[in-house]
Each structure stands twice: as structure tokens, then as C-alpha cells.
Amino acid sequence: MRRSVVAGVGHYLPERIVTNADLAKQIDTSDEWIRERSGITQRHIAADGEFTSDLASHAARKALDAAGMGPDDVDLIVVATSTPDETFPASATVVQSKLGCANGSMGFDVQAVCSGFVYALATADNFIKAGQVDSALVIGAETFSRILDWEDRGTCVLFGDGAGAMMLKAEDGKGTSNDRGVLSTHLHSDGSLHDLLYVDGGPSSTGEVGYLRMEGREVFRHAVTKMSEVVVEALEATGLNAEEVDWFVPHQANKRIIDGTARKLGVGADRVVVTIDKHANTSAASIPLALSVAVGDDRIQQGHLVLIEAMGGGLTWGSGIIRW
């Protein structure tokens, strides 16, 4: 059967770094307060005039370079983002133009907030498995700093900007869990939980962008439960167990959520990739960012079994298992 094999990954972070101490000069907070509640010490913030498509394009070029491929080798671009450059067109088409991809390629955005990269990966994987494309760039990119209420200390300290990209290419496998590539993806949503995490604006409702609003305690409670459940679902679907997974790469929302989920699954901290301390919550970008970091420092290597998991506004949640 056709498999979507990871050919390369890359990431990009804006130059500007904002520490907890910097935020403490602007709002009623402290480094200790932020670290204790989230594990975050700093975040990157996009410069004026630096757009989501810019971050995505930088990350995509690095993924292509790592894969030894060029823009003309890209059949499909899927960008996961909740902060597109414009209402339309899709940021993926802007990235397509900036990369100089061939006219025969296609691109579109996926919006599932923090679960966006898992949704985008599942979409690209299914295009490849169906034989409609032979390669796909899957990108998570966000400029969440543009939708934060910088007077709300409960939310503005938690997020940052960044992008991560993954280049997939089609290869033949045997249809077993020993194959390289995406082995399984699992997606869920529950619209009745809308009010737990949302943005209070939009083109059709207010005509304005709006700001992020969140019920932190309820989000925490649902995150640990739903992410644990969807991880078990992925393991059962592939006939694998948690002990066989080399690396768990969760959405980087909150260190306490990451730790709580790992404990519930019986996974040691030495097998969990954590980047939230340096990047904060970059929403759809957080998983590909963490993957790229872990590949760059040689933790994730070819043949390793990698499990990704996320939950975001909607609420949406999902998981995926990849044989690197």
C-alpha cells in the first residue's frame, strides 16, 4: 500500500524574543507565576510586516532542503493555521507563490486551531494514499500574537508565533506497522464545547478579527482526558503499545497538561519532546516545531516510532502515529 513517508522537516521562529520578565513590565504578572502555571519562560513574536505566510515559507524551504527536494517537487501544500494573512485567499496559495512551486500544484488551508497540524497531516496523507498526489508539504504556522488581548494576563502570556513544516512523499509499504510513514491518524471534534476556547470576532459575526478567549481550567480538564483517549485509539488501531513508541510529541499547550497526559499513559518524561519553555503555545505550529527540533538534535531518527497528539478550540482533538 502507498505510505506517506517523512522526507524532511524544518521550522522557523521570528527573531524577536519576549521573556516572562519582559511581560511583567507590561502587565500584572511575574516570571514565577507564568512558569508555575505553564512551564513557559519565553516566546517568539513576529515583527511588524511579518506574516503567517512568511513564517510558513521559511519553514517550508528548510523542510524541502532537508528532503533534498525543490519547489517543483511539491504536488500539494496544506497549511494549518488560525491566523491566515487574509480572510482569503488561503495562506497556502501565498506560500505556493513565495516558494515558486509549479502551477500544477495545489494548496489550501485547514483550520482546527491547535489540532490543525494533525488535521492537515491526515488530509495530506489521504491524498497520497488515494494516489491523487505523490508529495505534500504539511505546514503549521501561526501569528497568534495578532489575536491576543495583551491586557488579559490569563491568555496573553501563553502563546507565541512560529512555523513548522513536514515534506511527505509517497512510497510503497507492506501495510504493516513496520512500514515507514504515517501509519494512522484519528480526528475528533465537539462543537458544543465552543465557549471553552474561541476568538470573539470574525468576518460574518462582528466584522472584526477579535481576541482569543479561554476557560483555562475546563480546557485543562478536557485536554488530559481527550488526548489520552485519542492516543489509546491510535495505538489500538495499529496494534502497538505505548512501550513501543520512541517519542511522544504532544501539542505544546501547557507543561502541566503534557505531564498529566504522559502520567495517564504511563510514559516517562525521557520519551516526551517538550519545547513549550522556549516557544510557548504556537497552536498549529507547535507539533511540527517540536518535531523539527527533535530531528535537529538527533533525538528522532529513521525507524523511530513517533506519536503526535493535540487538542484545540472547537473543541477539536486528534492523534497520529508515524514511523520515521
URBEL-V634398 format. One record per pair of residues at least 4 apart in sequence whose C-alpha atoms are under 7 Angstrom apart, sorted by the first residue. I is the first residue (numbers start at 1). J is the second residue. D is the distance in Angstrom with one decimal. If there is no record, write none. Layout:
# URBEL-V634398
i	j	d
I	J	D
I	J	D
This chain:
# URBEL-V634398
i	j	d
1	172	5.6
1	173	5.3
1	174	6.0
1	175	5.6
2	129	5.3
2	170	6.2
2	171	5.7
2	172	4.7
2	173	6.0
3	129	6.3
3	170	5.6
3	171	5.3
3	172	5.9
3	173	6.0
3	181	5.6
3	182	6.5
4	125	5.7
4	128	6.4
4	168	5.6
4	169	5.5
4	170	5.0
4	171	6.5
4	181	5.0
4	182	5.5
5	168	5.4
5	169	5.4
5	170	6.2
5	171	6.5
5	180	6.0
5	181	3.8
5	182	6.5
6	166	6.8
6	167	6.0
6	168	4.7
6	169	6.6
6	181	6.1
6	324	6.4
7	67	4.8
7	167	5.4
7	168	5.5
7	169	6.4
8	63	4.9
8	64	6.4
8	66	4.8
8	67	4.3
8	166	5.9
8	167	5.2
9	62	6.9
9	63	4.1
9	66	6.4
9	165	5.5
9	166	4.4
9	167	6.2
9	292	5.5
10	59	5.1
10	60	6.5
10	62	4.7
10	63	4.3
10	164	5.8
10	165	5.3
10	166	6.7
10	292	5.3
11	59	4.3
11	62	6.8
11	163	5.6
11	164	4.1
11	165	6.1
11	289	5.5
11	292	6.1
12	55	6.1
12	58	6.0
12	59	5.0
12	162	6.0
12	163	5.3
12	164	6.4
13	44	6.4
13	161	7.0
13	162	4.7
13	163	6.6
14	44	5.7
14	45	6.0
14	46	5.2
14	162	6.6
15	44	6.9
16	44	5.6
16	45	5.5
16	46	6.8
17	42	6.7
17	43	5.7
17	44	4.5
17	45	6.3
18	22	6.0
18	42	5.6
18	43	5.4
18	44	6.1
19	23	6.6
19	41	6.1
19	42	4.2
19	43	6.5
20	24	6.2
20	30	6.6
20	31	4.8
20	41	5.7
20	42	5.8
21	25	6.7
21	30	6.6
21	31	5.7
23	27	6.2
24	28	6.2
24	29	5.0
24	30	5.2
27	151	6.7
27	153	6.8
29	33	6.5
29	153	6.9
30	34	6.4
31	35	6.1
32	36	6.0
33	37	6.4
34	38	5.9
34	39	7.0
34	40	6.4
35	39	4.3
35	40	5.2
35	41	6.2
38	254	4.7
38	255	5.3
38	256	6.5
39	254	6.6
39	255	5.1
39	276	6.8
39	277	5.5
40	276	5.9
40	277	4.1
40	278	6.6
40	280	5.6
41	277	5.2
41	278	6.2
42	277	6.5
42	278	5.2
42	279	6.4
42	280	6.6
43	160	5.1
43	278	5.9
43	279	4.7
43	280	5.3
44	160	5.5
44	161	5.6
44	279	6.3
45	145	6.5
45	160	6.0
45	161	5.3
46	50	5.8
46	143	6.6
46	161	6.2
50	54	6.3
51	55	6.6
51	85	6.0
52	56	6.1
52	83	6.9
52	84	6.1
52	85	5.9
52	141	6.0
52	142	5.6
52	143	5.7
53	57	5.9
53	85	6.6
53	91	5.8
53	94	6.4
53	95	5.7
54	58	6.3
55	59	6.4
55	141	6.5
55	162	6.4
55	163	5.6
56	60	6.0
56	95	6.9
56	139	6.5
56	141	5.4
56	163	5.4
57	61	6.2
57	95	5.5
57	98	6.8
57	99	6.6
58	62	6.6
59	63	6.3
59	163	6.0
59	164	5.4
59	165	5.5
60	64	6.2
60	165	5.3
61	65	6.1
62	66	6.1
63	67	6.2
63	165	6.0
63	166	5.9
63	167	6.0
64	68	6.1
64	69	5.1
64	70	6.0
64	167	6.5
65	69	6.1
67	167	7.0
69	73	6.2
71	99	6.1
71	100	6.0
71	101	4.5
71	102	7.0
72	101	5.2
72	102	5.2
74	101	6.7
74	105	6.5
74	135	5.7
74	136	5.9
74	137	6.8
75	105	4.5
75	106	6.4
75	133	5.9
75	134	6.6
75	135	5.4
75	136	5.8
76	105	5.6
76	106	5.0
76	107	5.6
76	133	7.0
76	135	6.5
76	136	4.5
76	137	6.2
77	92	6.1
77	106	6.3
77	107	4.4
77	108	6.6
77	136	5.7
77	137	4.7
77	138	6.1
78	92	6.2
78	107	5.7
78	108	5.4
78	109	5.6
78	110	6.9
78	120	6.0
78	124	7.0
78	137	6.3
78	138	5.1
78	139	6.2
79	91	7.0
79	92	5.4
79	108	6.5
79	109	4.7
79	110	6.1
79	120	6.9
79	138	6.1
79	139	4.7
79	140	5.8
80	109	5.7
80	110	4.7
80	111	5.9
80	116	5.0
80	117	5.5
80	120	6.0
80	139	6.0
80	140	4.7
80	141	6.5
80	284	6.0
81	109	7.0
81	110	6.5
81	111	5.7
81	113	6.6
81	116	6.6
81	140	6.1
81	141	5.6
81	142	5.8
81	284	6.0
82	111	5.7
82	113	5.5
82	142	6.8
83	142	5.6
83	143	5.9
83	144	6.5
84	91	5.7
85	91	6.2
90	108	5.6
90	109	5.6
91	95	6.2
91	109	6.5
92	96	6.1
92	107	5.1
92	108	5.1
92	109	5.8
93	97	6.3
93	107	5.4
93	108	6.6
94	98	6.2
95	99	6.0
96	100	6.1
96	101	5.5
97	101	6.4
101	105	6.9
110	116	6.5
110	120	6.1
111	116	5.8
112	116	4.3
112	119	7.0
112	312	6.8
112	316	6.4
113	283	6.2
113	284	6.0
113	312	5.3
113	313	5.7
114	283	4.1
114	284	4.5
114	310	6.5
114	311	5.9
114	312	4.2
114	313	6.9
115	119	6.4
115	284	6.1
115	310	5.0
115	311	5.1
115	312	5.2
115	316	6.2
115	317	5.6
115	318	6.4
116	120	6.0
116	284	4.9
117	121	5.9
117	139	7.0
117	140	5.5
117	284	5.2
117	285	7.0
118	122	6.2
118	318	6.3
118	319	6.4
118	320	6.8
119	123	6.2
119	187	6.9
120	124	6.2
120	138	6.4
121	125	5.9
121	138	6.2
122	126	6.2
122	185	5.8
123	127	6.4
124	128	6.3
124	136	6.3
125	129	6.1
126	130	5.9
127	131	6.4
127	132	5.4
127	133	6.0
128	132	6.0
128	133	5.2
128	134	5.8
128	135	6.9
128	170	6.3
134	169	5.8
134	170	5.1
135	168	5.4
135	169	4.3
135	170	6.1
136	167	5.9
136	168	5.1
136	169	6.5
137	165	6.9
137	166	5.8
137	167	4.6
137	168	6.3
138	165	5.7
138	166	5.2
138	167	6.4
139	164	5.8
139	165	4.3
139	166	6.3
140	163	5.5
140	164	5.4
140	165	6.4
140	284	4.9
140	285	4.1
140	288	6.6
141	162	5.9
141	163	4.1
141	164	6.5
141	284	6.2
141	285	4.8
142	161	5.5
142	162	5.7
142	163	6.4
142	282	6.4
142	283	6.8
142	284	6.8
142	285	6.3
143	161	4.7
143	162	6.8
144	148	6.6
144	159	6.6
144	160	6.1
144	161	5.8
145	160	6.2
145	161	6.5
147	210	6.5
147	211	4.8
147	212	6.0
148	156	5.6
148	211	5.3
148	212	5.6
149	156	6.2
149	211	5.7
149	212	6.9
150	156	5.4
152	156	6.0
153	157	6.1
158	280	5.8
158	281	5.9
159	280	5.2
159	281	4.4
159	282	5.9
160	279	6.3
160	280	5.5
160	281	5.7
160	282	5.1
161	282	5.5
162	282	6.1
162	285	6.2
163	285	4.9
163	289	6.4
164	285	5.4
164	288	4.5
164	289	4.5
165	288	5.9
166	288	7.0
173	179	5.5
174	179	6.5
175	179	6.7
177	183	6.5
177	238	6.3
179	323	6.7
180	303	7.0
180	323	4.7
180	324	5.9
181	322	5.4
181	323	5.0
181	324	6.1
182	321	6.1
182	322	4.4
182	323	6.4
183	321	5.5
183	322	5.6
183	323	6.9
184	234	6.6
184	238	7.0
184	320	5.5
184	321	5.4
185	234	6.9
185	319	5.7
185	320	4.2
185	321	6.6
186	234	6.6
186	318	5.3
186	319	5.3
186	320	6.3
187	317	6.0
187	318	4.3
187	319	6.8
188	316	5.7
188	317	5.3
188	318	6.0
189	314	6.5
189	315	5.5
189	316	4.1
189	317	6.2
190	314	6.3
190	315	5.2
190	316	6.5
191	314	5.4
191	315	6.0
193	314	6.5
193	315	5.7
194	198	6.5
194	313	6.9
194	314	5.1
194	315	6.1
196	214	5.4
196	215	5.0
196	218	6.8
196	219	6.3
197	213	5.7
197	214	4.4
197	215	6.5
197	313	5.0
198	212	5.8
198	213	5.4
198	214	6.6
198	313	6.0
199	210	5.8
199	211	5.1
199	212	4.3
199	213	5.8
200	210	4.9
200	211	5.6
200	212	6.6
200	213	6.9
201	205	6.3
201	206	5.3
201	207	7.0
201	208	5.5
201	209	5.1
201	210	4.0
201	211	6.9
202	206	5.6
202	207	5.6
202	208	5.4
202	209	5.2
202	210	6.6
203	207	4.3
203	208	6.2
215	219	6.2
216	220	6.1
217	221	6.3
218	222	6.3
219	223	5.9
220	224	6.5
220	257	6.5
221	225	6.7
222	226	5.8
223	227	5.7
223	257	7.0
223	311	6.2
224	228	6.1
224	257	6.0
224	260	6.3
224	261	5.1
225	229	6.2
226	230	6.2
227	231	6.1
227	309	6.3
227	310	6.4
227	311	6.7
227	317	6.9
228	232	6.4
228	261	5.9
228	264	6.9
228	265	6.6
229	233	6.2
230	234	6.3
230	318	6.1
230	319	6.0
231	235	6.3
231	309	6.8
231	319	6.0
232	236	6.1
233	237	6.1
234	238	6.4
234	319	6.7
234	320	6.6
234	321	6.9
235	239	6.0
235	240	4.9
235	241	5.7
236	240	6.3
240	244	6.7
245	305	5.1
245	306	6.1
245	307	6.8
246	271	6.4
246	304	5.8
246	305	5.2
246	306	6.0
247	271	5.0
247	272	5.8
247	273	6.9
247	305	6.6
247	306	4.9
247	307	6.3
248	271	6.2
248	272	4.8
248	273	6.3
248	306	6.0
248	307	4.9
248	308	6.0
249	272	6.1
249	273	5.2
249	287	6.6
249	290	7.0
249	307	6.1
249	308	4.8
249	309	6.8
250	258	6.9
250	287	6.5
250	308	5.4
250	309	4.8
250	310	6.0
251	286	5.8
251	287	5.4
251	309	6.1
251	310	4.8
252	275	6.8
252	276	5.3
252	281	5.5
252	286	5.7
253	281	4.9
254	258	6.3
255	259	6.1
255	276	7.0
256	260	5.9
257	261	6.1
258	262	6.2
259	263	6.2
260	264	6.2
261	265	6.3
262	266	6.0
262	267	5.0
262	268	6.9
263	267	6.0
267	271	7.0
273	290	6.7
275	279	6.2
275	290	6.1
276	280	4.5
276	281	6.3
281	286	6.5
282	286	5.0
285	289	5.9
286	290	6.1
287	291	6.1
288	292	6.0
289	293	6.2
290	294	6.1
291	295	6.1
292	296	6.0
293	297	6.3
294	298	6.3
294	299	5.2
294	300	5.6
295	299	5.9
295	300	4.8
295	301	6.7
300	304	6.4
301	324	6.7
302	324	4.8
303	323	5.9
303	324	5.0
304	323	5.8
304	324	5.3
305	322	5.9
305	323	4.6
305	324	6.3
306	321	5.8
306	322	5.2
306	323	6.2
307	320	5.8
307	321	4.5
307	322	6.4
308	319	5.4
308	320	5.2
308	321	6.4
309	318	5.8
309	319	4.2
309	320	6.6
310	317	5.5
310	318	5.6
310	319	6.5
311	316	5.6
311	317	4.0
311	318	6.6
312	316	5.1
312	317	6.2
